[in-house]
Amino acid sequence: MPKHIFVLSCMHPIRSSPSLPFLYHLIARATIIYSHSHSIYIHIYMEIVAIIGILAMVFVGYLVFAHFKPVIMAYLGRIPIPNGSFGWPVIGETLAFLQPHPSTTLGWFLNDHCLRYGKVFKSHLFLEPTVVSCDPDLNCFILQNEGTLFEVSYPRPIHGILGELSMLVAVGDTHKRLRGAALSLVSITKSRPQFLHDVEGAALQILDTWTENSRVFFWEEARKFTFNVIIKQVLGLNPDDPVAQAILRDFLTFMKGLVSLPVYVPGSPYTKAVQARLRISSRLKAIMDERRQSRDHAPDDFLQVLMGMESLSEEEKLSFVLDSLLGGYETASLLLSMTVYFLGRCRPALLDMMMEHQDVRNRKPRGHPLNWEDYKRMEFTQKVINEAMRCGNIVKFVHRKAVRDVRFKDYFIPRGWKVLPVLSAPNLDPSIHADAPHFNPWRWENNEQVNRKFMPFGGGPRFCPGYDLAKVEVAFFLHHLLLNYSWVMEDEQEQPMAYPYVEFHRGMAIRVVEKFIPVY
């Protein structure tokens, strides 16, 4: 039947048509089938929704159980783990722990938890059950027993950027070889007069660019200075060398990714950092290959000594150079910035520093460079640097993991748990440092308790091998800064912030005033 006749017959039934009863029956049957099918689809849909809901509940239940399983097992086994909180499933208390705060404080999270649970407490951080220690004795115990009771345990994204052979994440014999090489190179460097000359020259090069009443972002100037020093010592390159400039560009990209969200997608800071590391490694390898093929006299630098070390593989040497650049650039620049920051807020210390450095200069013929004996005379300068590290807390905590059940005093740390020794906690502990928030360099005079519990750059087998070199750089820069300039902080609200990495997010702007007679 044509479509239009069928429609009309449905709208205007004609009794005389013999086919109409059949059509009515067909339409009624189709309606019943459709209604029945529709109800079946709704029923199936509701079953699917119910199944998804049940699976979601099971999954959430699993996450909750997995999150709290370590606490449940400890409770059932009557294991006396520290008090504390595990926070939310999966994320735990990580976001609160990483909340930015002035580096001169412990931050809200640690202050709150230490007040509620004590100096050692449990938490759930970086996707793992964790014991957080603000106890100086336990911190020292953890750091001194790496390799026997504890092992390094940095998050996997750090491995992805630094590489598995980085001294920061390497373990066992690999770490021992790398650390041995570092100690050897530091010892050689400290004994070389050329190192001191290079440091002093780099300081003067930066200061000579400053003008009367100029505004200077000191944190950036400090980074330029430390990069110029480290690129010369490690690779024998001058800062204006095109290769050095290319390495610096990649290195800045690398640094941004080191503290970014670990998402490996094209264009992300993390991805760019991994790619920048590969480019730096390629350039370093090209420099090494060129030196092996060249008959010219090679520069007397870290790389040349490193190339002669048969105990290290080619990849270990490349990773070691990158570690040296990272430590010599970022850590030393922060230390210098912290020292200038606190000196600018403590006039008595500033005046004592000026007197000390003027005395050092008066002992030398005019124009003679600084030497190791001059450095050893800068005793008050050492106290100022120590106090800047104590107040500024460049390294807040380190990552470790218990490889077996550990008991120390009244504390119990289960095997497999992450352990975070908070290095900044003893620095701000009023029971160790009287008037702890106050910058007071004189507290370092003959105080054995203070020195014993002071670990600004870690301890044990991972104590920073370049610590002494960084202090030399800071002392020499301060020598010429104090004798040739005075300065004031442009932004009194500026302060170092812990993210937990430390930075001056406004650049630490200062206004410098050149003294009448430069004293070099």
N, C-alpha and C positions, 0 to 999 in steps of 0.2 A: 504494500500500500504506500502511495506517495506520502511524503512527510507532512505536507500541508493538510491532506485529507485526514491523516491520523490525528493531528492536533485538533482539527475542527470536530472530528467525531468524538474526541474526548471532552471538548467543551460543550458540544450540543449533541447528546446521545440521540440516535434515530432507532426507534424500536424495530423498524422493519428490516434492519441490517442483521443478517444471521451471524456475522463475525463479531458483533459487539460483546456478547457474553464471554467469548474467548479472550478478547482484548482486556475486558475488566479483570478477568481472572489473572491474566498475564501481568497487568499493572499491579494488582494486589500482591501477587507472589513476589514480584520484583521489590516492592516496598518492604515486604517482610524479610526478604533476603538481605536487602540493604541495611535494614534496622538491626538484623541479627549480626551482619558483618561488622557494622559500626560498633556494636557492643563488644564484639570479640576484639577489635582493634584497641578499644579503650581499655579492655581487660589486660591485653598484652602490654600496652603502654604502661599501665599502672604496675604490672609485674616487673617490667624493666626498671621503672623508677624505684620500686621497692628493693630490687636486687642491687642497684647502684647505691642506694642509701645504706643497705646492709654492708656492702663492700667498703663504703666510705667510713662507716662506723668502725668496722674491723680494722681498717687502715689507721684511722685516728687512734683507736685503742692500742694498736701495735706501737705507734709512735709514742704514745703516752707511756706504755709499759717499758719500751726500750729506753726512753728518756730517764725514767725513774728506777729502772732495773738495778743499776749499781747501788742505789740507796736501799732498795728492797733486799737485795742479796746481803748487803752489809748488816742490815737489821736482823735478818734471819740467822746470819752467822754470828750475831752478837759482836761484830767488829766495831770498835770504838772510833769511827771516822769523825772528823771535826764537825761541829755544828755549822749550819749554813742553809742555803736555799738553792734549789735547782731551777727556779724560775719557770718560764714557759717551755712546753715541749719543743724539741728541736733547737730553737734559737737560745734557749736557756736565759742567761743574763748577759749575753755577749754585748748587746746594743747598749745597755746601761754601763757596762764595764768600759766600753770604748767611747763613752760620751766625752767630748772635748772639755778641757778645764785648764786653768793656769798651771803651768808645769811647776810653779812654786808651791803647789798644794797637791794633796793626794787625790782630790776630786771627790764629788759627792758619794760615788759608789763605795770606794774604799773606806772613807770616813764612816759612812753609815754601817757597813758590814763589820768593820772592826769594833765599832761601838756595840753592835747587837750580838756578834758572835765571838769576838776576840781577834787577836792578831793573826790567827790561822783559822781559816774557814773553808768549807766546801762550797762549790758552785758548779755551774755547767757553762763552760766557755769554749768558743771555737768548736762547737759540736761534740765536745767531750766532757766527761765528768772530771772535775778539776779541784785540786787543793791550792788555794791562794795563800801565800805566806808573806806576812809583813813582819815576821820575827827575824831579827838580824842573825841570831844563832842558827836557826833552821836554814835561812838563806845561805849562810856560809857552809853549812853541812851539805846542802844540796849541790852547791857549785864545786865543792872539794871532792865529792864522791861521784862525779860523772864518769861513766865507764864501768862502774861497779854496781851502784844502786840506781843510778839515773842515766838517761841518755837525752841528747838534744831532740827536740820535737817541735820544729816550726811547721806552721800550716803548709799544705802542699803548694798553694799558689806562690809562696816564697821560693820554693824549690824550682818552680817553673821559670821564674825570672832570673834568679841568681845562678841556677844550674846545680846539679847534684854534687859537683866538685868544689863548690864554694866552701871556704873555711867556716862560714857561719852554720852550714847544715851538714857538712861532712862528718863522718864518725869513724871510730876505730883507727886503723893504721893510716888511712888516707888523711885523716885530720892530723895525726902525729907528724906525718911527713910535711904537710903544708905548714903546720905551726913551727916545726923545726927550721924550715926555710925562712919563715918570717922572722924568727928570733935572730937567725944568722944575718939576714939583711939589715935588720935594725941595728944590730951591734956594729956591723961594718959602716953603716951610714953615720952613726953617732961619732965614730972615731975620725971621720973625714972632715977636715977644715972646709972643704968645698961645699959641704952641705950647709954649714952655718953661713957661709958667704952667699949661697943661693937664697937662703931664707931671708937674710937681711936685704939683699938686692930686690927680692920680690916685694918686700914691705915698702921699701923706698919708692919702687915703681908705682905702687898704688897711691901712696901718700902724695907723691909729686903731682898727681892729677887733680888734687883738691885745691880749691881757691878760697880766698878770703871770704868769709861769711856765706859759704856755699852750703846748700842742703844736700846731705848725703844719705842714701839708704844703706846703712852700714852692713846689714846682713848680706846684701848683694856684693858689697865691696869685700867682705870677709870671704865670701865664696870665690871671688876672683883671685884673691890672694892665695888661698889654700890650693886652688886648682893649678895656679901657676907654679907653686912649689912642687906639688905632687907629680905633675906632668913632666917636670924637669928631672926629678929624682928617679922616677920609674922608667920613663922612656927617653930621657935626654932631649926632650923637645922644648923649644922656646914657645911661650904662649901665643905668639903671632904666627907660628908655623901653620900652614893650611891643614896639615894632618891633625895638629892639636886642636884646631878650631872645629874640624869635622868630628873628632872624638868628643869634644865638649857638647856639640849639638846633640849627638846621639846619647851622650851621658845624661843630659837634662831630660830627654825623653824617657830614658831608662829610670831616672829618679821619680818622675811623675807616676809611672806605672807601678813602681814599687809600693806605693801607698794608695793604689786605686782598687776599685772593685774587681776581683779576679774573674772577669768574664772574657773568654777567648773568642771574640767575634771581630770581624774586620772593622778597623777604625777605632776600636776601644783603646783607652790608655794602656790597659794590660797587654793587649796584643802588640801595640806599638813598642812597648818596653821590651817584650821578648824579641821582636825584630831588631830593635836598636842594639840589644846585647849581641845578637848574631853579627851585626855589622861591625861593632867594636871588635869582636873576636876575629873577624876576617881581616881588619886593618892591623891588629896586633900580630896575627900570623904572617901577614905580608911584610911587616917590619922585621920579624924574626928571620924569615926566609932571605930577605935582602941582606941582613947582617951576616948570615952564614955564607952567602955568595960573594960578598964584598971583601976586598983585601985592604980596604981603608981602615984606619984606626977607629975602633968602635968607642962610643962614649962610655964613661965609667958610671953606669947607672944600675938600677935594680935589675932591669931586663938582661943586661949583659952578664951579671952574676948568676941570675936565674937560669939562663941558657946553658950555663956550665954545670948545673946540678943534675947529675944523671939519675938521682933518686926520684925525680919527678917526671911524669909523662908529659907529652906535648900539651894535652888537654888540661892537665893540672897546672902547668905553667901559665896558660892563657887565663884560666880561672883565677889564679893567684894574682895576676896583674890587675884584673878587674876588681878583685877584692881590695887591692892596695889603693886603686883609684877611688873606690867608694869610701873606704875608711879615711883616707887622707883628705878627701874633699868635704864630705858632709859632716863628719864628726869634728874635725879640727875647726871648721868654719863656725859651727854652733858653739864650740867652746870659746872661741875668740869673741863672738857676738855676746854671749852670756857675760863674759868678764867685763867688756865695755859697758854693757847694760847696767850691771850692778855697781860698777865703779862710778858711773854717772849719777847714782843715787846715794852715794856714800862719800861725802867730801873728805872726812878724816882719812879714810883709806886712800883716796886719790892723792892727798897731800903727802902721805907717807910713801906712796909709790913714786911720786915725782922726786922726792928727796933721795930715795934709793937709786933711781936711774940717773939722777944728776951726779951722784957719787960715783957710779960706775963709769960715766962719761969723763968725769974729772980725773980719773986714774989713768986715762989713755991719752996718747998724743992725738991731737985733732985730726980727724979724717981716717983714723985706723979702724978697721972693721971689728965687730964683736967676735969674741972667741969663747971657748968652753969655760975658761976661768971667769969671764964676765958673767956668763949664765949662772954659774954656781954662787956668785955674789948676790944674785937676785932672790934673796931668801924671802922677803916679804911678798914679792911677786908670786912665789909658789903658794903662799898662804891665801892670797887673793884668788888665784886660779882654783885651788881646792874649794874655797868657799863658794865660788861661782858655780862649780860643779855640784856642790851640795844643795845649794838653793835652786839651781836651774833644772837639775834632774834630766840630763840629756837622754839617758837610758832608763826608762821606767821599769821594765820587767824583761825577763827572758823566758824562753819556752823550754821546759824539760818534761820528761815522763819517767815514772817509776818502773823499773824493769823487774822489780820484786817487791814483796810487801816490806815496808820500811817503818820502823818505830824509832822515834826520836823524842826524848823527854816524854811528855804526855800525848804526843801526836802520833797518829797512825795514818799512813798513806798506802792504800791498796795498790797492788801490782796492776799496771796498765793505765792508771789514772794520770792525767796531765798535771803537772806541777808548775806554778808560776811564782817564782821568787820575785817579789816586788822590791827592786833595788832602791827605789826612792823612799820607801817607808822609813828605814832607819835614819835617813838624812833629815826627815822632818819629825822625828820622834823626840818629844821634849824630855823624856827620861835619859836620852843620850846627849842631845844638844840643848843646852839651856837657851830659852828664847829662840827656839828653832826657826820661826819665820823671819827672823832678823838677820840681815847680812852682816856678819862679824868676822873678818879675817883673823882677828887676834885670838879666836878660839882654838886655832891650830898650833898654838905655842905649847909644846910639851904636854900634849894630851893623848896618851897612849890608847885610851878607850875609844876616843873619837877616830883615831887612825885605824884601829883594828876593825872597826865595823863600817868603815867607809869603802864602798865598792862601786864607784861611779861607772866603771866600764866592765862589770862582771868580775869573775874570780875563778880560781882553779885553773884547769887546763885551757880555758877559753878567755882568760884575761887578755884584754886588747894589747897585742905586742907593740903597736905604734903609739902607745900612750905617752911615752917620754918624748917622742919626736913632736907630737902635737903640742906638748907644753913648751918646747923650745920655740916653735913657730909663734905661739901666743906671746911668749915673753919678749921675743925680738920685735914683733910688731908693736907691742905696747911701749917698748923702749923708745922708738922713734915717734910714736903717736903722742906720748906724754911730753917729750922734750920739744916738740914742734907745734903742737896744736892744743887748744882747749875746746871743749864741746859741751853742748846742752842737748837734752832730749827734746825733740820738737813735739812729740805726742806723749804727754804724761800718762795717758791711758794705755799706751802700748805695753804689752807684756808677753812673754813667751807662752805659747799654748801647746798643750799635749793633746795629740789626736789619735793615738798615743805618741806618734812621732812628734818631735818638737819643732816648732817654727815660729817666726815672727811674721804673722800674716799681713801686717802693715809695712813690713820691710825695715822696721827700726830706724826711722828717720832721725838724723841728728843735724844740728847746726854747728859747723866747725868755724873756729876763729884761729887764724894763723898767728903764731907768736912773732915778735919783731925780728928775732935773729934765729933762723933755723939752725939747729945743732945736729949735725950729722957725724 
